[in-house]
Amino acid sequence: MIARELQGEYRGLAESRYAKFLVGKLLVHGDKETRDLIVPEFYCHVRRMIKHFEASWILDDVYRGVATPSQKATMLREWYGAEFSIFKTDSKGPVSADLKAILTERPETRKPVMHALHETINLLIQKKTTGFTMLHDAMLQYILNIPPGSTEMTDFIELLKGDEEGDLLKNLAFTKSGARVVCLALAHGNAKDRKSILRVYKNTITAMAYDTHAHQVLLTAYDVIDDTVLTSKTIFPELLGKSSSSSELNDSQRQSLIDAIENLNARVPILYLFSDISKSILSSEDLDLLSTIHAIRATTSKKDARVRRKELLAHLSQPLLSLIATDAETLIQSSFGCQYISEVLLSATGDRNPALEALITLINSTDPKMQEQLDAPSASRMLKTLVQGGRYNPQSKKVEQSDPPLGFHNMLFEALEKQEK
């Protein structure tokens, strides 16, 4: 009843300092009919409202949490210029805000559309209102339609770096579209750009590792930044909870690392360098993004990918091996922990013997509970992988041996021989 009585007034209410909260409550507690009464009243006014101090917040809340995909596309299309506000699409299918498709269909509109989009993006960045999901979606459409290596690309990356407080890049990292924008900027940028972007995330690395989207920025940094010393000094201390270069971890650091290993997102930046492109570690979204990044990297990064990965592993391996040596009993209690042991031991550089000996000690244990844990499916798969000395490749149908050889099967055989004696 209230929603119908206010029909025709919602744009004005959204621009009011206090009445905007009424609009928000109606949307949150209302049904689909209420939503479909309110959202269309914002059409043709999106560019004005997103620039308005009061209305911008409620508009983005509607866009992020309430609007249907069709309504979101209709609102985002208005960022492309006045033409898209006045003239609606005549397509019989679902409304699309895919700018690439629009420009392919009407290439003559590229210049005015890109100008209008950049103008609104730049205005919001200058106003420091950089947390809007709609802004991040618009920025993704923009960067996806800039020619690689062009002046437009250079200027856009400079726009990202221009926020001295770094709020823009930090806000971007924690949304789906925003994280992709940062990843693409890292991939397309030069060494100086990458260094500037990465340094913004100092003291934010841990939060990024645990986030569904922000961890992708860390994976991209691994894959495109040629200065592996910079990458390791910026990311690894926070990722491992360390304040020094020592490979040893204290009790607090070990527990923090175990917590990260058990987290679906945080485990990815820890294990990615060891497992590389593995579907058991990476989500389909991660795989899709990294495929794009690797294609761009081929033309923008100088260092060979294998060399870069080996150098990063040299910095990361020892702390992770030391965790297995000290906490193997805790790690084998979960499937994620068992996978961590397998991945690290097969690919780590340096001395792996203390970690392997810790596993042999567990196998030699006479504790029935320990034997029950080792018989669990996840632990059995781990031991089988370690005995084989490598990962099974389903394409070649062969086990790809670890280099250098792991030698766990010899250690296990000697331990079993001693048991029999």
C-alpha positions in Angstrom: 0.0 0.0 0.0 2.7 2.5 1.0 4.8 1.6 -2.0 1.9 2.3 -4.4 1.1 5.6 -2.7 4.7 6.8 -3.2 4.8 5.7 -6.9 6.3 8.5 -9.0 8.3 10.0 -6.0 11.1 7.5 -5.5 13.8 9.3 -7.4 13.2 12.5 -5.3 13.1 10.4 -2.1 16.4 8.7 -3.0 18.0 12.2 -3.2 16.8 13.1 0.2 19.2 12.9 3.2 16.6 10.9 5.3 13.9 9.7 2.9 16.5 7.5 1.1 16.3 5.2 4.1 12.6 4.7 3.5 13.3 3.7 -0.1 15.9 1.2 1.2 13.5 -0.3 3.8 10.8 -0.7 1.2 13.2 -2.6 -1.1 14.6 -4.8 1.6 11.2 -5.7 3.1 9.1 -5.5 0.0 8.3 -8.2 -2.5 9.0 -8.4 -6.3 6.1 -6.1 -7.1 7.5 -3.4 -4.8 11.0 -3.8 -6.4 9.5 -3.5 -9.9 7.6 -0.3 -8.8 10.7 1.4 -7.5 13.7 0.4 -9.7 12.3 1.6 -13.0 11.8 5.1 -11.6 15.6 5.4 -11.6 15.9 4.7 -15.3 17.0 7.7 -17.4 18.5 9.3 -14.2 21.3 6.9 -13.3 24.2 9.1 -14.4 22.7 12.0 -12.4 22.0 9.9 -9.4 25.4 8.2 -9.2 26.9 11.7 -9.0 24.5 12.8 -6.3 25.9 12.6 -2.7 22.7 11.0 -1.2 21.2 9.2 -4.1 24.4 7.4 -5.1 24.4 5.2 -2.1 20.9 4.0 -2.4 21.3 3.6 -6.2 24.3 1.3 -5.7 22.6 -0.6 -2.9 19.7 -1.3 -5.3 22.1 -2.2 -8.1 24.2 -4.6 -5.9 21.5 -6.3 -3.8 18.0 -5.9 -5.2 17.9 -5.4 -8.9 17.4 -8.3 -11.3 20.1 -8.9 -14.0 18.0 -7.1 -16.6 17.5 -4.1 -14.3 21.2 -4.0 -13.5 22.1 -4.1 -17.2 19.6 -1.3 -18.0 21.1 0.9 -15.3 24.7 0.2 -16.3 24.0 0.9 -20.0 23.2 4.5 -19.0 26.9 5.0 -18.2 27.5 4.7 -21.9 25.9 8.1 -22.7 22.7 10.0 -22.9 21.6 8.0 -25.9 21.4 4.8 -23.8 19.2 6.7 -21.2 16.7 8.0 -23.7 16.5 5.2 -26.3 16.1 1.7 -24.8 17.2 -1.5 -26.6 14.8 -2.9 -29.1 16.2 -6.4 -28.6 13.6 -9.1 -27.8 16.2 -11.0 -25.7 17.4 -10.1 -22.3 18.9 -6.6 -21.8 22.7 -6.7 -22.0 25.3 -4.2 -20.8 28.2 -6.0 -22.5 30.0 -3.0 -24.1 32.0 -5.2 -26.4 28.9 -6.5 -28.0 27.4 -3.1 -28.3 30.5 -1.6 -30.0 30.7 -4.6 -32.3 27.2 -4.0 -33.4 27.6 -0.2 -33.7 31.3 0.6 -34.0 30.6 4.2 -35.0 29.5 4.9 -31.3 32.9 3.8 -29.8 34.3 7.3 -29.3 31.3 9.0 -27.6 30.5 5.9 -25.6 34.1 5.5 -24.3 34.3 9.2 -23.6 31.0 9.2 -21.6 32.1 6.1 -19.6 35.5 7.5 -18.8 34.0 10.9 -17.8 31.7 9.3 -15.2 34.4 6.9 -13.9 36.9 9.7 -13.5 34.3 12.0 -11.8 33.6 9.4 -9.1 37.2 8.6 -8.5 38.0 12.3 -8.1 35.1 12.5 -5.6 36.6 9.6 -3.6 33.4 7.6 -4.0 35.2 4.4 -5.1 33.4 1.7 -3.3 30.4 1.4 -5.6 29.8 -2.0 -7.2 28.3 -0.2 -10.2 31.5 1.8 -10.6 33.6 -1.4 -10.6 31.4 -3.0 -13.2 31.7 0.1 -15.4 35.5 0.2 -15.0 35.6 -3.5 -16.1 33.6 -2.7 -19.2 36.0 0.1 -19.9 39.3 -1.7 -19.5 38.0 -4.7 -21.5 37.4 -2.4 -24.5 40.7 -0.5 -24.5 43.3 -1.6 -27.1 46.3 -3.2 -25.3 49.4 -1.0 -25.3 47.4 2.1 -26.3 47.5 5.6 -24.8 44.0 4.9 -23.4 45.4 1.9 -21.5 48.3 3.8 -20.1 46.0 6.7 -19.0 43.6 4.3 -17.4 46.3 2.6 -15.4 47.6 6.0 -14.3 44.1 6.8 -13.2 44.1 3.7 -11.0 47.5 4.7 -9.5 46.5 8.3 -9.1 44.6 7.8 -5.9 47.3 8.6 -3.3 45.5 7.0 -0.4 45.1 3.8 -2.4 41.4 3.5 -1.5 40.4 2.9 -5.1 42.7 -0.1 -5.6 41.8 -1.6 -2.2 38.0 -1.2 -2.9 38.4 -2.7 -6.3 40.2 -5.8 -5.1 37.2 -7.0 -3.0 34.5 -7.1 -5.7 34.2 -9.5 -8.6 34.5 -6.9 -11.3 36.9 -4.8 -9.4 39.4 -7.6 -8.8 39.4 -8.4 -12.5 40.1 -4.7 -13.2 43.2 -4.8 -11.0 44.3 -8.1 -12.5 44.0 -6.8 -16.0 45.9 -3.6 -15.0 48.7 -5.7 -13.5 48.9 -7.8 -16.7 48.8 -4.8 -19.1 51.0 -2.5 -17.0 54.8 -2.1 -17.1 57.2 -3.0 -14.3 56.8 0.4 -12.6 53.0 0.2 -12.8 53.0 -3.3 -11.2 55.3 -2.1 -8.4 53.1 0.8 -7.6 49.9 -1.2 -7.6 51.3 -4.0 -5.4 52.6 -1.6 -2.8 49.2 -0.2 -2.3 48.1 -3.6 -0.8 50.7 -3.5 2.0 49.0 -4.6 5.3 46.0 -5.8 3.3 47.5 -9.1 2.0 45.9 -11.4 4.7 42.4 -10.0 4.1 42.9 -10.4 0.4 44.0 -14.0 0.7 40.7 -14.9 2.6 38.5 -13.1 0.1 36.6 -14.8 -2.7 37.8 -12.2 -5.3 40.8 -10.4 -3.9 43.0 -13.5 -3.7 42.9 -13.4 -7.6 45.0 -10.2 -7.4 47.7 -12.1 -5.5 47.7 -14.9 -8.1 48.1 -12.4 -10.9 50.9 -10.7 -9.0 52.7 -14.0 -8.8 52.3 -14.6 -12.6 53.1 -11.2 -14.1 55.6 -9.3 -11.8 59.1 -10.1 -12.9 60.8 -8.8 -9.8 60.3 -11.8 -7.6 62.2 -10.3 -4.7 59.6 -7.5 -4.6 56.7 -10.0 -4.8 58.1 -12.2 -2.0 58.9 -9.3 0.3 55.5 -7.7 -0.2 53.2 -10.8 -0.1 54.8 -13.7 1.7 55.5 -12.1 5.2 51.8 -11.1 5.5 50.5 -14.3 3.9 52.5 -16.4 6.4 52.1 -14.1 9.4 55.8 -13.5 9.6 57.7 -10.4 10.6 61.2 -11.7 9.7 63.0 -13.6 6.9 63.5 -16.6 9.2 62.1 -19.9 7.9 61.1 -20.9 11.4 57.5 -20.2 12.6 56.4 -19.5 16.1 53.3 -21.0 17.6 51.0 -18.1 16.6 52.3 -18.1 13.1 51.9 -21.8 12.7 48.3 -21.6 13.9 47.6 -18.7 11.5 49.0 -20.7 8.6 47.0 -23.8 9.5 43.9 -21.7 9.6 44.7 -20.3 6.2 45.3 -23.8 4.8 41.9 -24.9 6.0 40.2 -21.9 4.3 38.8 -22.4 0.8 40.1 -19.1 -0.4 43.2 -18.4 1.7 44.8 -21.8 0.7 44.8 -20.8 -2.9 47.6 -18.2 -2.8 49.6 -20.5 -0.5 49.4 -23.6 -2.7 49.1 -22.0 -6.2 52.9 -21.8 -6.8 53.2 -25.5 -5.8 50.3 -26.9 -7.8 50.3 -24.4 -10.7 47.1 -24.7 -12.8 45.2 -27.3 -10.7 41.5 -27.8 -10.7 41.7 -29.2 -7.2 43.0 -25.8 -6.0 41.5 -23.3 -8.3 37.9 -22.5 -9.0 36.5 -22.2 -12.5 36.5 -18.4 -12.1 40.2 -18.5 -11.1 41.0 -20.7 -14.1 39.1 -18.4 -16.5 40.9 -15.3 -15.2 44.4 -16.8 -15.2 43.9 -18.1 -18.8 43.3 -14.4 -19.8 46.2 -13.1 -17.7 48.6 -15.7 -19.2 47.7 -14.7 -22.7 48.4 -11.0 -21.9 51.5 -11.9 -20.0 53.1 -13.4 -23.1 53.5 -9.8 -24.5 54.0 -7.7 -21.4 56.4 -9.8 -19.1 60.0 -10.6 -19.9 60.8 -13.4 -17.5 60.1 -17.0 -18.3 57.1 -18.2 -16.3 59.0 -21.3 -15.1 61.9 -19.2 -13.9 59.6 -16.8 -12.1 57.8 -19.7 -10.4 61.0 -21.3 -9.3 62.3 -18.1 -7.8 59.1 -17.5 -5.8 59.2 -21.1 -4.6 62.7 -20.6 -3.3 61.3 -17.9 -1.0 58.2 -19.7 0.1 59.2 -23.3 0.5 61.1 -23.5 3.7 58.4 -22.0 6.0 55.8 -24.3 4.6 58.1 -27.3 4.9 58.8 -26.4 8.5 55.1 -26.4 9.2 54.8 -30.0 8.0 57.8 -31.0 10.2 56.2 -29.5 13.3 52.5 -30.0 12.7 52.1 -33.0 10.5 49.8 -34.7 13.0 47.4 -31.7 12.9 47.5 -31.4 9.1 46.6 -35.0 8.3 43.3 -34.7 10.2 41.7 -32.8 7.3 41.5 -33.3 3.5 42.9 -29.7 2.9 45.8 -30.5 5.3 46.6 -33.7 3.4 46.5 -31.9 0.1 48.8 -29.2 1.5 51.4 -31.8 2.5 51.3 -33.5 -0.9 51.5 -30.3 -3.0 54.3 -28.8 -0.9 56.5 -31.9 -0.7 56.2 -32.6 -4.4 57.2 -29.1 -5.5 59.1 -27.4 -2.7 62.8 -26.5 -3.0 65.3 -27.0 -0.3 65.6 -29.7 2.4 62.5 -31.8 2.5 63.8 -34.5 4.9 62.6 -33.1 8.2 59.0 -32.9 6.8 59.3 -36.5 5.4 60.7 -37.8 8.7 57.7 -36.2 10.5 55.4 -38.3 8.3 57.4 -41.5 8.9 57.2 -40.9 12.6 53.4 -40.7 12.4 53.3 -43.9 10.3 55.4 -45.7 12.9 53.1 -44.6 15.7 51.3 -47.4 17.7 48.5 -45.1 18.7 45.2 -46.6 17.3 43.8 -43.1 16.7 46.7 -42.2 14.6 46.4 -45.3 12.5 42.7 -44.6 12.1 43.6 -41.1 10.7 46.1 -42.5 8.3 43.5 -44.9 7.0 41.1 -42.1 6.2 40.6 -41.5 2.4 42.4 -38.1 2.3 45.4 -39.4 4.2 45.5 -42.6 2.0 45.5 -40.5 -1.2 48.3 -38.3 0.2 50.5 -41.3 1.1 49.9 -43.0 -2.3 50.9 -39.7 -4.1 54.1 -39.4 -2.0 55.0 -43.1 -2.5 54.5 -42.7 -6.3 56.8 -39.6 -6.0 54.7 -37.4 -8.3 51.3 -36.4 -9.6 49.2 -38.5 -11.9 48.6 -36.8 -15.3 45.2 -38.0 -16.7 46.2 -36.8 -20.2 49.4 -38.9 -20.5 48.1 -41.5 -18.0 51.4 -41.4 -16.2 52.8 -40.2 -12.9 55.0 -37.1 -13.4 57.9 -37.5 -11.0 59.0 -34.8 -8.7 62.2 -33.0 -9.6 64.4 -33.7 -7.6 63.1 -37.1 -6.7 61.2 -37.2 -3.4 62.4 -40.5 -2.2 59.6 -41.1 0.2 59.1 -44.7 -0.8 62.7 -45.5 0.2 62.2 -43.9 3.6 58.9 -45.7 4.1 60.4 -49.1 3.1 63.3 -48.6 5.6 60.8 -47.7 8.4 58.6 -50.7 7.7 61.7 -53.0 7.7 62.7 -51.7 11.1 59.1 -52.4 12.4 59.3 -56.0 11.3 62.6 -56.5 13.1 
